[in-house]
Amino acid sequence: MATMISEVYDAFRSAGADEDKSRAATQALADYQRDITELKSDSRLIPCLLTFNLTLTVAILWKVFS
């Protein structure tokens, strides 16, 4: 499903770009914005995984050396 940012589309049209190119560029920008949002949501998981890994490593080392 193609989404568009209407403000960007209007800006391209007022700058003189034709309709097809304006629509394609606006849809590409909207897709890029969605990809960035998905990447940010995925990066929230990384600190949780690092904390779990560090805790497990310390627990194993504690068990081995004590």
C-alpha positions as CSV (number, residue, x, y, z in Angstrom):
1,M,0.0,0.0,0.0
2,A,1.5,3.3,-1.1
3,T,1.2,6.2,1.4
4,M,2.0,9.8,0.7
5,I,2.9,12.8,2.7
6,S,0.6,15.5,1.4
7,E,2.8,18.4,2.4
8,V,5.8,17.0,0.6
9,Y,3.7,16.3,-2.5
10,D,2.3,19.9,-2.5
11,A,5.9,21.2,-2.1
12,F,7.1,19.2,-5.1
13,R,4.1,20.3,-7.2
14,S,4.6,24.0,-6.4
15,A,8.3,23.6,-7.2
16,G,7.3,22.6,-10.7
17,A,7.7,18.8,-10.7
18,D,5.2,16.9,-12.7
19,E,2.5,14.8,-11.0
20,D,4.0,11.4,-11.5
21,K,7.4,12.3,-10.3
22,S,6.0,14.2,-7.3
23,R,3.9,11.2,-6.3
24,A,6.7,8.7,-6.7
25,A,9.2,10.8,-4.7
26,T,6.6,11.4,-1.9
27,Q,5.8,7.7,-1.7
28,A,9.5,6.9,-1.5
29,L,10.0,9.3,1.3
30,A,7.0,7.9,3.2
31,D,8.4,4.4,2.8
32,Y,11.8,5.5,4.0
33,Q,10.2,7.1,7.1
34,R,8.3,3.9,7.8
35,D,11.6,1.9,7.6
36,I,13.3,4.3,10.1
37,T,10.4,3.9,12.5
38,E,10.6,0.1,12.3
39,L,14.4,0.2,12.9
40,K,13.9,2.4,16.0
41,S,11.4,-0.1,17.4
42,D,13.8,-3.0,16.8
43,S,16.6,-1.1,18.5
44,R,14.7,-1.0,21.8
45,L,15.2,-4.8,22.1
46,I,19.0,-4.6,22.0
47,P,19.5,-3.1,25.5
48,C,17.3,-5.8,27.0
49,L,19.2,-8.6,25.3
50,L,22.6,-7.1,26.3
51,T,21.4,-6.9,30.0
52,F,20.2,-10.5,29.9
53,N,23.5,-11.6,28.3
54,L,25.6,-9.8,30.9
55,T,23.6,-11.1,33.8
56,L,23.8,-14.7,32.6
57,T,27.6,-14.3,32.0
58,V,28.2,-13.0,35.5
59,A,26.0,-15.8,37.0
60,I,28.0,-18.4,35.1
61,L,31.3,-16.9,36.0
62,W,30.2,-16.7,39.7
63,K,29.2,-20.3,39.7
64,V,32.5,-21.4,38.0
65,F,34.9,-19.5,40.2
66,S,33.1,-19.6,43.6
